[in-house]
Amino acid sequence: MSAVIQLKPYQNETDTALSLIQAFWLHHSHVEQTAGEAARDLEAWTGDGHAFYLIQCQGQVVGFLHLGSRGGPIDWLEELFVLPAWQNQGIGTEAIRQAEEMVRAYSDAVHIEAVARNEGAIRLYRRLGYDCLNSITIRKDLRDTGFRCVRQEKLYDLPFEIRKKD
């Protein structure tokens, strides 16, 4: 990517941030979030123990990056979103690289969680050097969720399903 990518700390660009948060949930979870729900996310993601950045490319806001703390320093990449029209251009990669540089100033590691069915994100993170399993989230569906098994993986010789909605 030859364009300059910048992480701009959030400074009350509320309408832009709310629009991006709603697009994030729609794109990643097929959830149409209300303005109030997006506002609650923005409030949480800009509160104590969090850092929220707008991703700028060619002078346009094209996504966001949210760093958070889970009891220690702010060293969790909680959410990363690049608008679909801007994806696959190296913007997410550069945003992660810049976030890593910020976190490197005070922490030994950056942590990322990814939904198992988000193969593209997992492949990106692995390509960027994220190779240590740190924690595992396991889910038990209590009713039919409409997800189907798209793949099985083994961990400690135990089978697990990766499920995806059609």
C-alpha positions in Angstrom: 0.0 0.0 0.0 1.5 3.3 -1.1 -1.1 5.5 0.6 -0.4 6.9 4.1 -2.4 5.2 6.8 -2.9 7.0 10.1 -4.5 6.0 13.4 -6.2 9.2 14.6 -7.2 9.2 18.3 -11.0 9.7 18.6 -11.9 13.3 19.4 -15.7 13.4 19.4 -16.3 12.6 15.7 -19.4 11.0 17.0 -21.4 10.6 13.8 -18.5 9.1 11.9 -17.7 6.7 14.8 -21.4 5.6 15.2 -21.7 4.9 11.5 -18.5 2.8 11.5 -19.6 0.9 14.6 -23.0 0.1 13.0 -21.2 -1.0 9.8 -18.9 -3.2 11.8 -21.7 -5.1 13.5 -23.6 -5.5 10.2 -20.5 -6.7 8.4 -19.2 -9.1 11.1 -22.4 -10.4 12.7 -25.2 -9.4 10.3 -26.7 -7.4 13.2 -28.5 -4.1 12.4 -27.5 -2.1 15.4 -29.6 0.9 16.5 -28.0 4.3 17.0 -28.5 3.9 20.8 -26.7 0.5 20.8 -23.8 2.0 18.7 -23.6 4.9 21.1 -23.3 2.5 24.1 -20.5 0.7 22.3 -18.7 4.0 21.5 -19.1 5.1 25.2 -17.6 1.8 26.4 -14.8 1.8 23.7 -13.7 5.4 24.6 -13.9 5.0 28.4 -11.2 4.3 30.9 -8.9 1.4 29.9 -9.7 1.9 26.2 -8.3 3.7 23.2 -10.4 4.2 20.1 -8.8 5.3 16.8 -10.2 6.2 13.4 -8.2 4.8 10.5 -7.5 7.3 7.9 -6.4 6.6 4.3 -6.0 9.3 1.6 -7.6 11.8 3.9 -10.8 9.7 4.4 -11.9 7.8 7.5 -12.0 4.2 6.3 -12.4 2.2 9.6 -11.5 2.1 13.3 -9.3 0.2 15.7 -10.2 -0.3 19.3 -7.6 -1.2 22.0 -8.6 -2.3 25.4 -7.4 -3.5 28.8 -8.5 -6.6 30.5 -7.1 -5.8 33.9 -3.5 -4.9 32.8 -2.2 -2.4 30.3 -4.1 -1.5 27.2 -2.8 -4.4 25.1 -5.8 -6.1 23.6 -6.8 -5.4 20.0 -10.5 -5.6 20.7 -12.0 -4.6 17.4 -10.6 -3.7 14.0 -12.8 -2.7 11.1 -12.0 -1.4 7.6 -14.9 -0.5 5.4 -15.5 -3.3 2.8 -14.6 -1.0 -0.2 -11.2 -0.4 1.4 -10.4 -4.0 2.5 -7.5 -6.0 1.0 -5.3 -3.0 0.4 -3.0 -3.4 3.4 -4.9 -0.9 5.6 -5.7 -3.3 8.4 -2.2 -4.6 8.3 -0.7 -1.1 8.7 -3.2 -0.2 11.4 -2.2 -3.3 13.4 1.5 -2.5 12.9 1.0 1.1 14.2 -1.0 -0.2 17.2 1.7 -2.7 18.0 4.3 0.1 18.0 2.1 2.1 20.5 1.7 -1.0 22.8 5.4 -1.9 22.5 6.2 1.2 24.5 4.7 -0.3 27.7 3.8 -4.0 27.2 5.5 -7.2 26.1 2.6 -8.5 24.0 -0.5 -7.6 22.0 -3.5 -10.0 22.4 -6.2 -10.5 19.7 -9.3 -12.6 19.8 -11.0 -13.7 16.6 -14.2 -15.6 16.0 -13.1 -19.1 14.7 -15.3 -18.7 11.6 -13.5 -15.5 10.6 -10.8 -17.3 8.7 -9.7 -14.2 6.8 -8.9 -12.4 10.1 -7.1 -15.4 11.6 -5.0 -15.8 8.4 -4.1 -12.1 8.6 -3.2 -12.2 12.3 -1.1 -15.4 11.7 0.7 -13.7 8.7 1.5 -10.8 11.0 3.2 -13.1 13.5 0.4 -13.9 16.0 1.3 -17.5 16.6 0.8 -18.2 20.3 -2.6 -19.5 21.5 -3.2 -17.5 24.6 -6.8 -18.3 25.5 -9.6 -20.3 24.1 -13.3 -19.5 24.1 -15.6 -22.4 23.8 -19.4 -22.0 23.2 -22.3 -24.3 23.9 -25.4 -23.6 21.9 -28.5 -23.9 24.1 -30.9 -23.8 21.1 -30.8 -24.0 17.3 -28.8 -20.9 16.3 -29.0 -21.5 12.6 -25.2 -22.1 12.4 -23.8 -25.0 10.5 -20.5 -26.8 10.9 -18.1 -25.6 8.2 -15.1 -27.3 9.6 -13.8 -29.4 12.4 -10.5 -28.8 14.2 -8.8 -30.7 17.0 -7.2 -29.2 20.1 -5.6 -31.6 22.6 -7.0 -34.4 20.4 -10.5 -33.2 21.2 -12.9 -32.4 18.2 -14.4 -28.9 18.0 -16.7 -27.4 15.3 -16.3 -24.1 13.6 -19.8 -23.0 12.8 -21.1 -20.3 10.4 -24.4 -18.9 9.5 -25.3 -19.2 5.9 
